[in-house]
Each structure stands twice: as structure tokens, then as C-alpha cells.
Amino acid sequence: MILSFKTTVIMNNDVIKFLLLPPVNFTIKVTGLAQVLLSWSPNPHQEQWNVNIEYRVKINVPQEEEYETRKTESKYVSPLHQGFSASVQSILPRDGSFLTSSSSSWVSAELQAPPGSPGTSIVNLTCTTNTAIDNYTHLRLYQVSLRCTWLAGKDAPEDTQYFLYYRYGSQTEECQAYSKDALNRNTACWFPRTFIKSKGHEWLVVHINGSSKHAAIQPYDQLFVPYTIGKDEQKHLAEWLLIVLTAAICFLLLILSFACRMCHLWTKLFPPVPEPKNNLKDLFVTTNYEKTGSGETETEVISYVDEPGLEVLENSVF
């Protein structure tokens, strides 16, 4: 049974009783590892009063969460090994024009948990990433590797074999390199190169399923936030910049040292020519003769004229 609520709306100073109906054809579809697409359609019997209808989505399982959207579909990332359940309702935008309740009743849909015997799924899953400088390709500066470890379920048969997949964005990859326990069961996986981006903000989804001749093995999903990646990249980038800066300083010092050595060698090979000493005192000599009185007295005056800044000496001979 679908319930509906009337909402009082004020439009052009008129009070209108507006019947808000829930959406129809609500479905949940798995579109990837730990990812679903929620989709619905507007109710075809909804009255149109030039009002924009929005939608509120409520996640019920595996954990409760609510959000609003104007679209009629929504992608959601969540572990699916415990099943998935959600609800949606029509709402009116919160613009202050509504006098009573502004939401319709809920419609719901769900996905059943995948089959499997209790206690057979893996436990204690841990995953780590490592960011390193990529020396093999110029497409990306950094390459991210991934390593995951786990333990077999306590009730898993001895012939159980586990298989790991990861998804990052739209890329999904299956593990090719496993480590095994004493019963030859896969309990660790290593990806030397992945599609994980060092600057990305997508969820890292890890999915592990299994097979056995004696029981159905429960799958297991877990979400990781590879944020342990951005910090590593900043650390490597800082180290790289420090190396480049140090190398540049050393190169400049080497050039400066080489230039100084060249100048010193040039001075030794081609020493400067000393300037000649000029004795200007001998260049400018003036002789004067004087006659005084009735007697004839001969006076010789010799003057030495120097360059400006030198003393002027006079010697008289009588």
C-alpha cells in the first residue's frame, strides 16, 4: 500500500493543497564490485503545480545513511556481502513556501545477501599500498602497488581456495600472485602495479570470494580510503625536490670554483705589465738670468715643475 501526503503550498498568495506522491519503479542493480545503481521514476500521477520535486534516499542496510538528490538515479558504494536495502521518497525543496509536511511516503527495494555457509568467508583482511617513483613509463610520475593479507574462515573446509579482486574507479583487476598457508590456501596477494592513482580520491574496493567441493563459500567486501597514498606522494615529492635543489647548488658551486681557477690561471699566464716610472723633474727646467745694480751679477734660477700634486723645488745659485 502506497501512502501519500497533502502539502500546503503558497503560490501567488493562493493557498493550494498539493498531493505529493512517492516515486515509482524503484530498483537496485549491481554495477561493479561493492557498487550499486539506485534508479526510480517520477510518479506519473503527480500533480504539476510548477514545483520542482526532489528526492530523499535512505540506505537501510548495511548501514543507515540519508542524502538528497534532484536526479532519478544514484550510484552508491557499499559492501554487499551482507545484502543491501534502500528507500526513496519525493520531497519539495526547502524554500519556506510549505506550511505542512513536504515529503511523500517511502518506497523500498533490497538485494539479498549472496549465498554461502556461515563462517566460511575470510577474516582479518588488511591491505597496504606503497607509492614509488615510476621509472618505466612517462604516463604517471608515481606507481602504486597493493598487498593484501587475510585468514581463512574458521569453518572453511581444508580444500577452500580464495580469490581476490580489487576495483578502483572503473578499473577491476584479479590477483595473479598469491601466497599460501600450510593447507595450500591463498592467504595473501600482491599487485606490483595497479590502476590506483596516487592523487585519486576514489574508494579502493577489495572483494574476496572462494570455492570448495564441500561448502558454498561466503564472499567478503571491504572498502579502503587510500588517503596512506597522498602523504606518501608528498613525502617522495619533497625528497625529489630536495635532491634536485642540492644537485643544482652543487653544480653552481662547481661552476663558480672552475671560474675562479680559470681567472687565477689567466693571471699567472699573462701577468699585468708594470707602468714605467716618469721622472718629470728633469723634463721641465727653466733658467733665468738677472742683472742688478751697477755691478753685473749673474743669477741663474733653475725651476723644477712637477705634475700636480708634486712639490715644486727652487734652487738659486749666485
Salt bridges, closest charged atoms under 4 A:
GLU54 OE2 - ARG70 NE 3.13
GLU68 OE2 - ARG56 NH2 3.30
GLU68 OE2 - ARG94 NH2 3.22
ASP134 OD2 - ARG193 NH2 3.65
ASP155 OD2 - LYS154 NZ 2.91
ASP159 OD2 - HIS214 NE2 3.88
ASP181 OD2 - ARG185 NE 3.11
ASP221 OD1 - HIS207 ND1 2.51
GLU239 OE1 - HIS236 ND1 3.96
GLU296 OE2 - LYS291 NZ 3.87
